[in-house]
Every structure is written in structure tokens, then in C-alpha cells.
Amino acid sequence: MTVKLWRAAIPLFAAVTLTLSAGQSQGTGNSVWLIPIETDITPATAEFVVSRVRQANWEQPLAVVFLIDTNGGQVAAMQRIVDTILTRAELPTIAVVEKAFSAGALIAMSAEQLAMLPGASIGAALPIVATPIGANPVGEKFNSAVRGQFRSVAEARGRNARIAEGMVDQRIEIPGLSTSEELITLTSSQAVEHGIANIEARTLRDALNAFGYGGVSVVRLEPNLTERVGTALANPILAAILIAIGIGGILIEVFTPGFGIPGAAGILALVLLGMGAFVATPAGPIDLILILAGILLIALEVLVIPGFGVAGILGIAAIVVAVFRIFQGNAVIVVSLSAVFGATLLALAFWLLPNIRIGKVLMLNTRLTNETDDPKKARLVGEKSHLLGQFGVALSDLRPAGIARFDRERVDVITEGDFISAGSEIEVLHVEGNRVTVRAA
């Protein structure tokens, strides 16, 4: 009985499987896939496009459409996307342009068909390099390489190679279109007129109709949650904030006893940085090992080795080296912004903590009372407001910090920046918690 049931079930199972497979194939075969490129071109963008083209090669929709609306981005990421579209896509490719500047221009031209939407622009592809003081054009050697790639892609797709070169090099003059001091940037009609785009189209659907895909369904592919989070974490500004919080929080732990919130926040920030690097940048195993080694060395410095020495310095150095390897062209920006954010956080901490409720909770305001037998005069030593306006004597040179005596009480004091020699009479100007500011009387 069991054998008969299995013999009857197998054909039925095969028929259902074939039906489902045919349905899936029919659904895929009657649609085009839309891959949006609507952010700056980064390694995360390249990974998203490459993975979706690879999936399209496997499932074979009718065509892949790249909806491009970008200001450009990293050259290495651009080259990876262009190579994928030119040589690895096994089905028709279409670019529909809303805005394609810099790297986006070459990506658009690498597709087999190119449509310009109303108000679209394409061009302005001069390679630049970011520095701490701004962006500057790259040298001639690198510019020549990028110019050659624009020319090569244009020739491969039957587009105007001279116009494509003029997008990269302002020295190329096109009468009536650009002078010798202008990069070429084309409107929708100019792109068609000068042989860069195939057609102008009012909408995406009109473009598909013109290219022979009228009436087919459009499946829009979006980045998954991991890709979105990784892209956000790998943003240079957010990466700089994470580095500042990470190193700053751990350094606070180095100079304070125990292990608390700053150290935990610092380690969490560096872990998030590593996750973002793994998902959305060209980070390899060596880079992740450097970040992990940096975290471990700094943790070792905080928790095991007293003071701050070789382990801490090596840990910070490992993280900085990983940042330069991971962010490449943006590394200078990331490191510079990290320094700025770190200094800002430090200044805010010194200014805010003594004046906010959580800061007062964290500050030590209690210990043994002053030397007095009168309970009415007993007070907390950590609280120094009773010294305001009093006169005393500097027991050590104040450079600007040092020790002073007020009556029989020895107090750590600080000047407003002046040098006061030992033995000088001083006056208390301000008292904030246990911080006593003085000047020469």
C-alpha cells in the first residue's frame, strides 16, 4: 500500500513542481528589473549593482534597467559597476537618466540603450581628490586614465567619444557646446543631438515602450536591510563620528578608574564601524583584523596595563591604518572629521558635564569632612563653595595648576592661565564643584 501511494504521489509532485517552475519562469520572463542608482557611487553601491546583475543573469528577466540619479562618487566603485554592465550582464541593459554627473555619466553610457528624462543632465566628470582643505583636481596621469576609459566605453556603445572625453577634460573644446575652460554637461536634448543618449522620454514607461518593452511589468529591486545599514555606517561623516566616539570613549576609560559607560560606548562604536566596513566598503580580512586588533589592544591598555603606553598607541595606529585602507580616497576626510568631532566632543564634555544633572551624578562630591570638631562647621570636602572670595597662599608654583593653603586647608587650585610663584598671596575667583580658580591678590 505504501509503495503504491508513493508511486501515485511522485508524478503528482513532479507535475506541481513543473507548474510552479513554469509560473515563476513566466513571471520573470515577462518583466524587466529596475535597479535604482540614487545615491553617491560607493563600494556599497557597486556591491548592490553587481549582486543584482548576477541575480538577473540567473533568473533572466527581459532586461535590466538602471534608473540613475546621482552626483557621482568613487572611481573604483564606478569602474566595478561599468565592468559589470559592459562585460558581465548576460541580458539587455538600459539606462534611464534623471541626473548622471561624474561617475554616474560613465555608468549611464555603459548601458546598451540610454534614455534621458525631462530636465535630466549628464556629464561634469572631472576626477577630484579630497583633502582636508577641500577638493582638488587630480593630476594629469590619473585624469588621462579616466578620460581614456570614458572614450573606450563610448566607442564600445557607439556613442560620441569626443563628447565623452570632454566630460572629463575641460581642455577639449566643442564649438557651440563648451569652451576650453568648461567641462561638458549635456541637457536631455543635447545628449541625443550629440550622440550620447539614444532617446528623450517623458517617463520611464515611455522609455521602455520606445525600446520595445511596452506592456511588461517592472520589478524594482531595493537594497536589503543589511545593505542599507552597512551603507549608512560606511558614510564618511558617520564613520568619523564613530571613530571619534570609539577612540574618545576608550581614552576616557584609560584616565579614569574602572570601566563604565564611555568605554562601552567606545567599543560599540568601533564594532559598528567594523560592521559597516565589512558590508559597504572594499574591506578585506586584513582590514577587519586591524580593527579587531586595535580594539583588543586598547581594551588591554584600559583593563590590564596601568597608565597609557605602547599597547594603546599601537591600537589607535591599527585603527587609523584600517581607516586608510578601507575608505581609500575618503580616508583623509574621515580622519580629519574624526579629529574635529573628537575635539568638539571633548570640549562639550568639559563644558556640559559640570553643569548638567547627569554630570553632577557622575562627579564625586563626598568624602571625609574638613578638620574640625564642630559639627555645625562640618562640610563636604569635595564642595569648595566656602572658599569663594577668600585669600590664601600658594604652596607651590601655579603653572597654572598647583597647591594652595587657605587657613589650615590645602586645596588644589588653578589660575586663569597666569604663572604665580610659590609663597604669593592669592584670591579665589570662581568655584565650580571642586575646581577652584584663583588669581594673584
C-alpha positions in Angstrom: 0.0 0.0 0.0 2.8 2.4 0.9 4.7 1.7 -2.3 1.5 2.3 -4.3 0.9 5.6 -2.6 4.5 6.8 -3.3 4.2 5.7 -6.9 1.0 7.8 -7.2 2.4 10.8 -5.4 5.6 11.1 -7.3 4.0 12.1 -10.7 1.7 14.5 -8.9 4.6 16.1 -7.0 6.5 16.4 -10.3 3.6 18.0 -12.1 3.1 20.6 -9.3 6.8 21.4 -9.3 6.9 21.9 -13.0 3.8 24.0 -12.9 5.3 26.3 -10.2 8.6 26.5 -12.0 6.8 27.4 -15.2 4.8 30.1 -13.4 8.0 31.6 -11.8 9.8 31.5 -15.2 6.9 33.1 -16.9 6.7 35.8 -14.2 10.4 36.6 -14.6 10.4 36.3 -18.3 7.6 38.8 -18.8 9.2 41.6 -16.7 12.1 44.0 -16.6 14.1 44.6 -13.5 14.7 48.1 -12.3 17.9 48.7 -10.4 17.9 52.3 -8.9 21.3 54.1 -8.5 20.1 57.1 -6.5 23.0 57.7 -4.1 26.6 58.6 -4.3 28.6 55.9 -6.0 30.4 54.0 -3.2 31.6 50.4 -2.8 28.2 49.7 -1.3 26.5 50.9 -4.5 28.8 48.7 -6.6 28.1 45.6 -4.5 24.4 46.3 -4.7 24.5 46.6 -8.6 26.9 43.7 -9.1 24.8 41.3 -6.9 21.5 42.3 -8.7 23.0 41.9 -12.2 24.4 38.5 -11.1 20.9 37.5 -9.9 19.4 38.8 -13.2 21.8 36.6 -15.1 20.5 33.6 -13.2 16.7 34.4 -13.4 16.8 36.0 -16.9 14.2 38.8 -16.9 13.6 40.5 -20.3 16.1 43.3 -19.5 17.8 45.3 -16.6 17.0 49.0 -16.3 19.3 51.3 -14.3 17.5 54.4 -13.1 20.3 56.8 -12.5 20.0 59.9 -10.2 23.5 60.6 -8.7 26.1 63.3 -8.3 28.9 60.8 -8.8 31.3 59.1 -6.4 34.4 56.9 -6.1 36.2 56.0 -9.2 37.0 52.4 -8.1 33.3 51.7 -7.4 32.3 53.3 -10.8 34.8 51.1 -12.6 33.4 47.9 -11.0 29.8 48.9 -12.0 30.8 49.7 -15.5 32.8 46.5 -15.9 29.7 44.5 -14.7 27.4 46.2 -17.1 29.7 46.0 -20.1 31.1 42.5 -19.7 29.1 40.5 -17.2 25.5 41.3 -17.9 24.0 38.5 -20.0 20.8 40.3 -20.9 19.9 43.7 -22.5 20.8 46.7 -20.3 19.0 50.1 -20.4 20.0 53.3 -18.5 17.2 55.9 -17.8 18.8 59.2 -16.6 17.3 61.7 -14.2 20.8 63.1 -13.3 24.1 61.5 -14.1 27.1 63.6 -13.1 30.7 62.4 -12.8 30.8 58.6 -12.2 27.1 58.4 -13.0 27.8 59.6 -16.5 30.1 56.7 -17.4 27.7 54.2 -15.7 24.8 55.5 -17.9 26.9 55.4 -21.1 27.9 51.8 -20.4 24.4 50.5 -20.9 23.3 49.4 -24.4 20.4 51.9 -24.5 20.3 55.3 -22.9 17.2 57.4 -22.3 17.1 61.0 -20.9 14.1 62.1 -18.8 12.8 65.7 -18.9 15.1 68.1 -17.1 17.9 65.5 -16.9 21.6 66.3 -17.2 24.7 64.2 -17.9 28.4 65.0 -17.7 30.7 67.1 -15.5 33.0 64.2 -14.7 36.3 65.8 -13.8 38.1 63.5 -11.3 38.9 65.2 -8.0 40.7 64.2 -4.8 39.5 65.2 -1.3 41.9 66.9 1.0 41.5 68.4 4.5 41.2 71.9 2.9 38.8 71.0 0.1 38.6 69.1 -3.2 41.3 69.5 -5.9 41.5 68.1 -9.5 43.7 65.0 -9.8 47.0 65.0 -11.7 47.2 64.6 -15.5 48.2 60.9 -15.2 45.1 59.9 -13.4 42.9 62.3 -15.5 44.3 60.7 -18.7 43.4 57.2 -17.5 39.8 58.2 -16.6 39.5 60.2 -19.9 40.6 57.1 -21.8 38.0 55.0 -20.0 35.2 57.4 -21.0 36.4 57.3 -24.6 36.6 53.5 -24.6 33.1 53.0 -23.1 31.6 55.5 -25.6 33.3 53.7 -28.5 32.1 50.3 -27.3 28.5 51.5 -27.2 28.6 53.6 -30.4 28.5 56.9 -28.6 30.3 60.2 -29.4 33.7 59.6 -27.9 34.9 63.2 -28.2 31.9 64.4 -26.2 32.6 61.7 -23.6 36.2 62.9 -23.2 35.0 66.5 -22.9 33.1 65.5 -19.8 36.4 64.7 -18.1 38.8 67.3 -19.5 37.8 70.9 -19.9 40.6 71.5 -22.4 38.5 69.7 -25.0 36.5 72.4 -26.8 33.3 71.6 -28.7 32.1 74.7 -30.7 28.7 75.8 -29.6 28.7 73.4 -26.6 31.8 74.2 -24.4 34.8 76.4 -24.3 38.4 75.3 -23.4 37.7 76.2 -19.8 34.4 74.3 -19.4 33.5 70.6 -18.7 30.8 69.3 -21.0 27.4 68.8 -19.3 24.5 68.0 -21.6 20.8 68.5 -21.3 18.4 65.8 -22.4 18.1 67.2 -26.0 21.8 67.9 -26.2 22.6 64.4 -25.1 20.5 63.0 -28.0 21.7 65.6 -30.5 25.4 64.9 -29.8 25.2 61.1 -29.8 25.4 60.3 -26.1 21.8 59.3 -25.5 19.5 57.3 -27.7 16.2 59.0 -27.0 14.4 61.5 -24.8 11.4 60.1 -22.9 8.8 61.7 -20.7 8.6 58.8 -18.3 10.2 55.5 -17.5 7.3 53.7 -19.1 7.7 55.8 -22.3 11.4 54.8 -22.4 10.5 51.1 -22.1 7.9 51.4 -24.9 10.5 53.1 -27.2 13.0 50.3 -26.6 10.4 47.5 -27.2 9.3 46.6 -23.7 5.8 48.2 -23.7 3.3 46.5 -21.5 5.7 44.4 -19.5 5.8 44.6 -15.7 8.6 46.5 -13.9 10.1 44.9 -10.8 12.0 47.4 -8.7 14.9 46.0 -6.8 15.8 47.7 -3.5 18.8 47.3 -1.1 18.1 44.9 1.7 18.3 45.9 5.4 21.9 44.8 5.7 23.0 46.8 2.7 21.1 49.9 3.9 22.6 49.7 7.4 26.1 49.0 6.0 25.8 51.9 3.6 24.8 54.3 6.4 27.5 53.1 8.7 30.2 53.5 6.0 29.2 57.1 5.2 32.4 59.1 5.8 30.7 61.6 8.2 29.1 58.8 10.3 32.3 56.8 10.2 34.2 59.8 11.5 31.7 60.2 14.3 32.0 56.5 15.2 35.8 56.8 15.3 35.7 59.9 17.5 33.3 58.2 19.9 35.2 55.0 19.8 38.7 56.3 20.5 37.4 59.1 22.8 35.3 56.8 24.9 38.2 54.4 25.4 40.7 57.1 26.2 38.3 58.4 28.9 38.4 54.9 30.4 42.2 55.0 30.3 42.3 58.0 32.5 39.5 57.1 34.9 39.3 54.1 37.3 37.2 51.1 36.5 35.2 50.5 33.3 31.9 52.2 32.6 29.6 53.9 30.0 32.4 55.7 28.0 34.4 52.6 27.4 31.3 50.5 26.5 30.1 53.3 24.1 33.6 53.4 22.5 33.9 49.7 21.9 30.3 49.6 20.5 31.2 52.5 18.1 34.3 50.7 16.8 32.3 47.4 16.4 29.7 49.3 14.3 32.5 50.8 12.3 33.8 47.3 11.5 30.3 46.1 10.6 29.8 49.0 8.2 33.2 48.4 6.6 32.5 44.7 6.1 29.2 45.3 4.4 29.7 48.5 2.4 33.3 49.1 1.6 36.1 47.1 0.0 37.3 46.0 3.4 39.1 42.7 3.4 40.1 40.3 6.2 43.2 42.2 6.9 41.3 45.4 7.5 38.8 43.8 9.8 41.7 42.1 11.7 43.4 45.5 12.1 40.2 47.0 13.6 39.7 44.0 15.9 43.4 44.1 16.9 43.1 47.8 17.6 40.0 47.3 19.8 41.8 44.5 21.7 45.0 46.4 22.2 43.1 49.5 23.5 41.0 47.2 25.8 44.1 45.6 27.1 45.5 49.1 27.8 42.4 50.1 29.6 41.7 46.9 31.6 45.1 45.3 32.2 48.1 47.6 31.7 48.2 50.6 34.1 48.7 54.1 32.5 48.8 54.6 28.8 51.7 53.3 26.7 52.7 51.0 23.8 49.5 48.9 23.6 47.2 51.9 23.4 49.3 53.7 20.8 49.5 50.5 18.7 45.8 50.0 19.0 45.0 53.5 17.8 47.5 53.2 15.0 46.0 49.9 13.8 42.5 51.5 13.6 43.9 54.6 11.7 45.7 52.3 9.2 42.5 50.3 8.7 40.6 53.5 8.0 43.1 54.5 5.3 42.8 51.0 3.7 39.0 50.9 3.9 38.0 54.4 2.9 40.9 54.9 0.4 40.1 58.3 -1.4 37.8 59.4 1.5 40.3 58.4 4.2 41.7 61.9 4.6 38.2 63.2 5.1 37.3 60.5 7.6 40.5 61.1 9.7 40.2 64.9 9.5 36.5 64.8 10.5 37.3 62.4 13.3 39.8 64.8 14.8 37.3 67.7 14.5 34.4 65.6 16.1 36.8 64.3 18.8 37.9 67.8 19.8 34.2 69.0 19.7 33.1 66.1 21.9 35.9 66.7 24.3 35.1 70.5 24.6 31.4 69.7 25.1 32.2 67.1 27.8 34.3 69.6 29.8 31.7 72.3 29.4 28.5 70.3 29.9 29.3 67.7 32.5 29.8 70.1 35.4 26.5 71.8 34.6 24.0 69.0 33.9 22.3 66.7 36.2 23.9 63.5 34.9 27.3 65.1 35.2 26.7 66.1 38.8 25.6 62.5 39.4 28.9 61.2 38.0 31.1 63.7 39.8 32.5 62.8 43.2 31.1 65.3 45.8 31.5 63.3 49.0 34.4 62.3 51.2 35.7 62.8 54.7 34.9 66.2 56.2 37.3 69.0 56.9 39.4 69.0 60.0 37.0 70.4 62.6 35.4 69.2 65.8 32.4 71.5 65.4 29.6 69.5 63.6 28.0 72.9 62.7 31.1 73.7 60.7 31.5 70.3 59.2 31.1 70.3 55.4 31.9 68.1 52.5 35.5 68.5 51.3 34.5 67.9 47.7 32.3 71.0 47.9 34.5 74.2 47.8 32.0 77.0 47.6 33.0 78.2 51.1 36.4 79.3 49.6 34.8 81.9 47.2 36.4 85.3 47.8 38.9 84.0 50.4 42.6 84.8 50.4 45.4 82.3 50.8 49.0 81.4 50.0 50.3 79.4 47.0 52.3 76.5 48.5 53.7 75.6 45.0 54.3 77.4 41.8 51.0 77.6 39.9 51.7 76.7 36.2 48.7 77.2 36.1 47.7 74.4 38.5 49.2 73.8 41.9 48.5 73.7 45.6 47.4 76.5 47.9 46.6 76.9 51.6 43.5 78.7 53.0 43.8 78.8 56.8 44.7 75.1 57.5 43.1 73.7 54.4 45.3 72.5 51.5 43.4 72.8 48.2 44.3 72.0 44.5 43.8 75.3 42.6 44.2 76.6 39.0 44.9 80.1 37.7 43.3 81.7 34.6 46.5 80.9 32.8 48.9 83.2 34.7 52.0 82.0 36.4 52.1 82.6 40.2 55.2 81.7 42.2 55.1 79.8 45.5 54.6 82.0 48.6 52.4 84.5 46.7 49.2 85.7 48.2 46.2 84.6 46.1 42.4 85.2 45.9 39.6 82.8 44.9 37.7 84.0 41.9 35.4 81.1 41.0 34.4 77.8 42.4 32.7 75.0 40.3 32.4 71.8 42.3 36.0 71.0 43.4 37.5 73.3 40.7 38.9 76.4 42.4 40.1 79.2 40.2 42.5 81.8 41.7 44.5 84.9 40.8 47.3 86.8 42.4 45.9 89.0 45.2 
